[in-house]
């Protein structure tokens, strides 16, 4: 693979990773909407962000989802495909719209505005599982966002995390609690149950404390002792991995942050890349930080280049 270009999705029967979840069209501009800010259209979705980053890191990745039969659906699908991701598992729903996310920034702005109720992706259900299993991927990546979209979408996440299905496939789950979608009281038990089913779990220390009352990484491990690989992220302080080898902490590099959105997805991709390549946890955490740093330095949500130190981290 050319270091300046993402890897393209493979056409064989087996790929490295399938990422499942909603990607929305994103409208963003400079300044608050009420002041007449001109908006441009982009895309944003935790799982597809992870898929694109995995492709940049040299892996074959696919994205499975549903989009509306509208221009936003075409924009989203084409953008993910241009990131080197296989999008053949994306279904176009003519009856439901593509989810929309508007960034209202600047003084007096409302922040993030979501228009995703009744979206095409909210119709994801266990009926979509065949499009995941048919790819015979080494790893499936999911997040708590999908579980919050609807009861059928939550049932799909439960099915894909069930170790009795798709034997031998690694299940990765990013807790990714979104208070705008469901309250901590409602989300806490559901997300804990889903996390306990996974082989790899990513969770922010702050969201774990909000959900489960666990102020430290060790406390998170205490409520998720059965998870083979647990990664607890603590914003700019670093990340801790708990696995069969023990516990390891890695601090992140210094970064001049432009925007934080998408950095967690990039971190997950970096760590999962290391896992797929058989790297020890310490190098996986370093790779995760390096990929996240690239996204933090840009205004976009998705990785747009390979981190310059990725090869060195892989070599150790």
N, C-alpha and C positions, 0 to 999 in steps of 0.2 A: 504493500500500500504506500502511495505517495504520502509523505508526512504532512503535506498541506491539504489533503483531501480526506473526507471520511470514507470508510470502507463501504462498499455497496452490499446490500442484502444478498445472501447466497440463494441459489435456486435449487440446491439439493434438498434432500428429505430431512436433514437435521441442521439446526442452527444453534447458536450459543444461547440466545435469550429471547423470550417473548414478554413484552411489557403490555399490561392490560389496564385501560382506564380512559377517562375523558380528557380530550384536548379541546380547548375553547379558542374561538377567535378573540384576539385582544385588540382593543382600540386604545391608543395612547398618544399623548402629545405633550407639549411643554406648557405647563401652567394649568390652572383650574378650568374646567369646562365652562363655567358660568362667564368666564372672561373671554370666551370665544376661541379657545385653544383649537388649533387644527389637529385632527386626529389621523394617525396612520394605522394600518391593519397589520397585526402580527399574530402569533399563536402562543398559547401557553397551556401546558399540561404536564403534571408531574411525571407520569409514566412515559410519555413520549419524549420528554426532556432526557430522561434516563436512557431511553433507547437510542436517541441521537448521539449522546455522549459515548455510549458503548460502541457505536459505529465508528466514531472518530478514533476510538482507542483500538480499533482493529478487529472488533468482533462482529459477527453476523447477528443482527437484531431485527425483530419484527414488532409491530405495534398492532394490537387487536382492539377495536372499539366500534362505536357507531357515531355517525355524523348526519346532519340534516341534508336533504337534497336541495341545498341553497348555496349561494356563492361562498359563504363562510365555510361550509363543509369542504368545498373544493380547495379553498385557500389553505385550510388546515392540513388536509391530506397531502397536498402537493408540497407544503413546507416540510412536513415530516419525511416524505419520500426524498426530497432534495438533501436531507440530512443523512442519507445513506441507509434509511430504514425501510424494510419490506412492509408495505401497507396493504398487501392482498387480503389481510384479515379484517379490513375495515368495511363495515356495511353502511350503505347509504339508506337512510330512513326518510321516505318522502312525506311522512305524516308529522314528523317532529323537527324542530329547529336545532341547529348547532348552538351549543352553549356560547354565551358572550360574556366577556370580562372587560370592563372599562376602567382605565387608570385615570382618576381625577386627582392630579397632583398640584403642588404649589400651595401658597397661602389661601386658606379657605376651602381647599379641595376636600372632597369626601373620601379620598383614598381609593380603595378597591370597591368597585360596584359589580356585582355578579347578576347575570340574567341567565340562569341555567335551569330553573324549575321547568319540568316537562321537556327537557332537552332530549335529543336522540340518545345520548349516552346514558340517560337515566333509565332507558329501556333495556340496558344490558341485563342479561339473566343467565341462568344455567344453560339455556338453549344455545348460548354463544360459546360454551366450553369446547365443543368439537373443533372450532376454528383455532383454539389454543393447542389442544392435544395433538391435532393433525400435524403441527410443525415439529414435533419430536424434539423440542428444545432441551438443552441441558439445564436451563434455569427459567423460572417464571417470576416476574417481578410485579407486585401489586402494592396498593396503598389503601389507607383508611379512607381516603377521599371517595373512592368508588363505593365503599360500603355505606357511605352517607347519602348517596344519590337517590336510592330507592330500596325498597325491600327486595325486589328481584335482583338488583345489582349486588346487594349484600349477600344474597344467596349464591351468586356466581363466585364471589370472593371466597365464601366458605367452601364451596365445592372445589375450587382450584387449590385451596390450602389443605384439602383432605388427603392425607398420605396414602389412603387406600386407592386413590385414583392417580394415574400417571406415575407409576412406580419408577423410582430412580431419578425423578426430576427434583432439583433443588427449588424450594419455595422461598422467595425473598419478599418481605413485607415491611413497608415503610409506614409507621403509625400515622404520621401526617394528619394530625387532628386539626380540623378547620371549624372553629367556633361558629362561623357564619352558617355552617351546614347543620351542626347539631351541638347541643350544649354539653359541657363536660360531664354533667350528671348522667345524661343519656349515653354519651359516647364511651365513657370509661369502661364499663363492663364489656361492651361489645368489642372494643378495640383490644382489651386485654385478652379476651377469648381468641380473637383472630391471631394476635401475636403469638400466643402459646401454641398455635398450630404450625407456625413457620419454622424453617430451618435457619433463616437469617432474618434478623429484625433490626431496623434502624429506628431510633427514637431520640428526640431532643430531650435533654435533661429538664428543660423548662416545661415542655408539654407533658412529660411523665409526671412531674410534680403537680401540674394542674389537674391531670387525670387521676393519678393514683396516690398522690401524697408522698412521692419519693424524691426527697431533695438532693440526693447524691447518686452517682452512678452505681455504687455498690447496693443502694436501696432498690434501684431498678432491677439489678440482677437478682435480688432476693424475691421479687414478685414474678420474675421470668427465669427461674432456675433451669427449666427444661429446654430452653431454646439453645441449640448447638452453637450458634454464633450470634451474639448480641452486641450491637454497636450503639453506644450512648454518646450523642453529640452535645457539646456544651458551647454553642455559639462560637465566639472568637477565642475561647480558652483552649479548645482541643477536643479530642474524641477518645473514648475508651472502648476497647474491644474485649469481650469475655468469650473465650472458646475453650476447647479441650486442653490447650496449652497453658491456660491461665488468663491473666489480665495484662493488657498493655495499653499505655496512654501515649498519644502523639499530639504535640502542640502544632497549630497551623502556622504557615509563614505569614509575615506581615504583608498586608494588602491594602492598597488605597481603594476603598469600596466605592463603586459607582452605583450599584443597585444590588440588593440581596436576593431578589426573587430568582429562584432556580438554582441557587447554590447548593441547597440540600439534595436536590435531584442529581446534580453533577457529582457531589460527594459520593452518593450511593453508587453511581456508575463507576467511579474510580475504584471504590472498594470492591465492587462486584467484579470488575475487570481483573483485579488482583486475585480474587477468589477463583475465577475461571481459569486463570493462568497458574494456579498453585502457589502463589506468593504467600509468605508468612503474614500474619495479621499486621505486624508493624509496618511492612512495606505497603500493604493494602490501605492502611490508614494514611500513610504519606501520599500515596497516589490519589486517594480521595480528596485530601486537602489541596493537592496540586490542581486537580480538575476543578474543584470548587473555586479556587482562586482565579482561574481564567474567567469564570462566569461572573464573579464578583467585580472584576475589572471592566466589565462591559455593561451596556444598558439593556441588553437582551436577556432572555430567560434561558437560552440554550447555548451549549458549547459550540464555538465557531472555529476552534483550532486545537491542535494537540498541545498540551502543556510542554514547554521546552525542556523540563526536567523529567518527563515521563520515562524516557528510555533509561536514564541514569537510575531512577528509582527501581525500575524493573530489574536492572542488573545488580542492584544492591550495593 
